[in-house]
Amino acid sequence: MYNSQLTTFVQVADSGSFNKAAEALYISSTAVIKQITSLESNLGVQLFHRSPRGLKLTEAGKSIYRDAQYIIQYCKDSVVRAKNAAEEGDKVIR
């Protein structure tokens, strides 16, 4: 329902590492790096400061991080609401 790159982005931000995020998401670190690079390219901003000590969010990254958490939760809630509506619609009163 939403761009799965957002989930990857949040996981990378939370873990501070491409490798740790890859482990948590059960995908390769190469896939994580490609998703983040693609997301940065699509947005036109750098999301992380990369250094030998790890990753740190840029100011743009911090802004996207807050919004990404909201978007992900909103989409999950939306699916729950839709399922609840479908279940209510299936009830027939005679």
Buried (B, 14 or more C-beta within 10 A) or exposed (E): EEBEBBBBBBBBBEBBBBEBBBBBBEBEBEEBBBBBEEBBEEBEBEBBEEEEEEBEBBEBBEEBBEEBBEBBEEBEEEEEEEEEEEEEEEEEEE
